[in-house]
């Protein structure tokens, strides 16, 4: 009789533990889905508001190896104003006199378009800077990871991998 009570108790405790773990897994999934949904909403909000900063973490020069960036290089979009402070690795077809290097400008966008495709945003920006004309293509995933392709007249194309964040974050 004692053996029956003990085995019944063990079975009940085991069943409770198994169901508790199953509920915990579901709640973790719900929590992750909720966080993912908040991030997706925030990304959509900052892209449509034109108020964000792209932080470059890696440079990918045309025909070269990827370069991990240790300093903070950014492309800031605030309304129609585009400010770039990015490095350049590659071939320049025309040398600049001031020798500052990099992709640096602070000017207004000539053309700014956003397309939403398959859970990501494709941003196309055309900028006429004093030293060159730039065509910027930013692809942003719903999780905030982004790739920036920079094309211009006087240099080889270069791309950057990184993240975007809202200016107010």
C-alpha positions as CSV (number, residue, x, y, z in Angstrom):
1,X,0.0,0.0,0.0
2,X,2.8,2.3,0.9
3,X,4.5,1.5,-2.4
4,X,1.3,2.4,-4.2
5,X,1.1,5.9,-2.5
6,X,4.8,6.5,-3.1
7,X,4.7,5.6,-6.8
8,X,1.5,7.6,-7.3
9,X,3.1,10.6,-5.7
10,X,6.2,10.3,-7.8
11,X,4.1,10.1,-11.0
12,X,2.1,13.2,-10.0
13,X,5.2,15.2,-9.1
14,X,6.8,14.2,-12.4
15,X,3.7,15.2,-14.4
16,X,3.5,18.6,-12.6
17,X,7.2,19.2,-13.3
18,X,6.8,18.3,-17.0
19,X,3.7,20.5,-17.5
20,X,5.4,23.4,-15.7
21,X,8.4,23.2,-18.0
22,X,6.1,23.1,-21.1
23,X,4.3,26.3,-19.9
24,X,7.7,27.9,-19.2
25,X,8.8,27.2,-22.8
26,X,5.6,28.7,-24.2
27,X,6.1,31.8,-22.1
28,X,9.7,32.2,-23.3
29,X,8.5,31.9,-26.9
30,X,5.8,34.5,-26.2
31,X,8.4,36.8,-24.5
32,X,10.8,36.5,-27.5
33,X,8.0,37.1,-30.0
34,X,6.9,40.2,-28.0
35,X,10.5,41.5,-28.0
36,X,10.9,40.8,-31.7
37,X,7.6,42.6,-32.4
38,X,8.7,45.7,-30.4
39,X,12.0,45.8,-32.3
40,X,10.3,45.5,-35.6
41,X,7.9,48.3,-34.7
42,X,10.8,50.5,-33.6
43,X,12.7,49.9,-36.8
44,X,9.7,50.8,-38.9
45,X,9.1,53.9,-36.8
46,X,12.7,55.2,-37.1
47,X,12.9,54.4,-40.9
48,X,9.7,56.2,-41.7
49,X,10.5,59.1,-39.4
50,X,13.9,59.7,-41.1
51,X,15.6,60.0,-37.8
52,X,18.2,57.4,-37.3
53,X,22.0,56.6,-37.3
54,X,23.7,53.8,-39.1
55,X,26.7,52.5,-37.1
56,X,29.2,50.8,-39.4
57,X,30.9,47.7,-37.8
58,X,32.6,46.3,-40.9
59,X,33.8,47.7,-44.2
60,X,33.7,45.6,-47.4
61,X,35.9,47.2,-50.1
62,X,35.3,46.2,-53.7
63,X,37.7,43.3,-54.4
64,X,39.2,43.3,-50.9
65,X,38.8,41.5,-47.6
66,X,36.3,42.7,-45.0
67,X,37.8,45.1,-42.5
68,X,36.4,45.2,-38.9
69,X,36.0,48.7,-37.7
70,X,37.1,49.6,-34.2
71,X,36.2,53.3,-34.3
72,X,32.7,54.7,-34.5
73,X,31.8,55.4,-38.1
74,X,28.3,56.6,-38.8
75,X,25.8,57.8,-41.4
76,X,23.1,60.0,-39.7
77,X,19.8,60.7,-41.3
78,X,17.8,63.5,-39.7
79,X,14.9,64.6,-42.0
80,X,16.5,65.7,-45.3
81,X,19.9,66.2,-43.7
82,X,22.5,63.4,-44.3
83,X,25.7,63.4,-42.4
84,X,28.4,60.9,-43.2
85,X,31.6,60.0,-41.3
86,X,32.7,56.8,-42.9
87,X,36.1,55.4,-43.9
88,X,37.1,54.5,-47.5
89,X,39.3,51.6,-48.5
90,X,39.8,51.1,-52.2
91,X,40.8,52.9,-55.4
92,X,40.1,56.6,-55.9
93,X,39.9,57.6,-59.5
94,X,40.6,61.2,-58.7
95,X,42.7,62.4,-55.7
96,X,41.3,65.0,-53.4
97,X,43.4,68.0,-52.6
98,X,42.7,68.4,-48.9
99,X,43.7,64.8,-48.2
100,X,41.2,64.2,-45.4
101,X,40.0,60.9,-46.9
102,X,37.0,58.9,-46.1
103,X,33.4,59.5,-47.1
104,X,32.6,62.7,-45.2
105,X,29.8,65.2,-45.9
106,X,27.0,67.0,-44.2
107,X,24.3,68.1,-46.8
108,X,20.7,67.7,-47.8
109,X,19.4,64.7,-49.7
110,X,18.6,65.3,-53.3
111,X,16.4,62.2,-53.4
112,X,15.2,59.9,-50.6
113,X,13.1,56.8,-51.2
114,X,12.0,53.9,-48.9
115,X,10.6,50.6,-50.1
116,X,9.3,47.9,-47.7
117,X,10.0,44.4,-49.1
118,X,9.8,41.0,-47.4
119,X,10.3,42.1,-43.9
120,X,13.1,44.6,-44.7
121,X,13.4,48.2,-45.8
122,X,15.4,49.4,-48.8
123,X,16.4,53.1,-48.5
124,X,17.8,54.9,-51.6
125,X,19.5,58.2,-51.0
126,X,21.1,60.5,-53.6
127,X,23.4,63.2,-52.3
128,X,25.4,66.0,-54.0
129,X,28.3,66.7,-51.7
130,X,30.9,69.3,-52.5
131,X,33.6,66.8,-53.5
132,X,31.4,64.1,-55.2
133,X,27.9,62.8,-56.0
134,X,26.9,59.8,-53.8
135,X,24.3,57.2,-54.2
136,X,23.6,55.4,-50.9
137,X,21.6,52.2,-50.7
138,X,20.7,51.1,-47.2
139,X,19.0,47.7,-46.6
140,X,17.6,47.4,-43.1
141,X,16.2,44.1,-41.7
142,X,13.3,44.2,-39.2
143,X,15.8,43.3,-36.4
144,X,17.8,46.5,-37.0
145,X,20.8,45.0,-38.9
146,X,21.8,46.9,-42.0
147,X,24.0,47.0,-45.0
148,X,25.0,50.3,-46.6
149,X,26.3,50.4,-50.2
150,X,28.1,53.6,-51.2
151,X,28.5,54.4,-54.9
152,X,30.1,57.6,-56.2
153,X,31.8,59.0,-59.4
154,X,35.4,59.4,-58.1
155,X,35.9,56.2,-56.1
156,X,35.2,52.4,-56.2
157,X,32.1,51.2,-54.5
158,X,32.2,50.1,-50.9
159,X,29.7,48.5,-48.6
160,X,29.4,48.5,-44.8
161,X,27.7,46.2,-42.4
162,X,26.3,47.5,-39.2
163,X,23.2,48.4,-37.2
164,X,20.8,51.3,-37.1
165,X,19.5,53.0,-34.0
166,X,17.0,55.8,-33.5
167,X,18.5,59.1,-32.6
168,X,16.4,59.3,-29.5
169,X,17.5,55.8,-28.3
